[in-house]
Amino acid sequence: MNKIDIYTSSTCPYCVKAKKLFQMLKLDYIEHNVDDGFEKMCVELSEKYNKTVQTVPQIIINGHYVGGYTDLEAIHKSGKLKEILN
Ligand SMILES: N[C@@H](CCC(=O)N[C@@H](CS)C(=O)NCC(=O)O)C(=O)O
């Protein structure tokens, strides 16, 4: 069982692309809409994963910090996504 968290905002095209990729791969995800808590998310994820977080989407898979859509697409294409999936 995989745990995929995606932090999104309602108007974000990259969020839509990321969710579409997960749907295409038949991977369930938990969506956290941060329209009302964007700054809080940035601070919390930056601290938790020791990264500079300034955009949505933010994607975490099985505790691994992935990053945004371009990062997700890159690990999908390279095959690294499979390595962090169960
Ligand atoms: N390369 C990033 C780009 C993400 C991005 O630009 N997200 C926009 C919304 S779609 C954003 O968060 N903009 C807020 C900002 O730049 O302050 C990704 O692929 O996720």
The ligand as an ORCA input file, in Angstrom:
! r2SCAN-3c Opt
* xyz 0 1
  N       8.322     23.352    -11.390
  C       7.207     23.407    -10.482
  C       6.353     24.633    -10.824
  C       5.232     24.794     -9.854
  C       4.572     26.128     -9.965
  O       5.052     27.051    -10.657
  N       3.449     26.231     -9.281
  C       2.709     27.451     -9.243
  C       1.206     27.148     -9.321
  S       0.785     26.110    -10.710
  C       2.938     28.142     -7.921
  O       2.947     27.509     -6.893
  N       3.147     29.448     -7.952
  C       3.274     30.192     -6.735
  C       4.510     30.988     -6.704
  O       5.347     30.825     -7.606
  O       4.660     31.767     -5.766
  C       6.411     22.115    -10.579
  O       6.560     21.412    -11.588
  O       5.667     21.781     -9.676
*
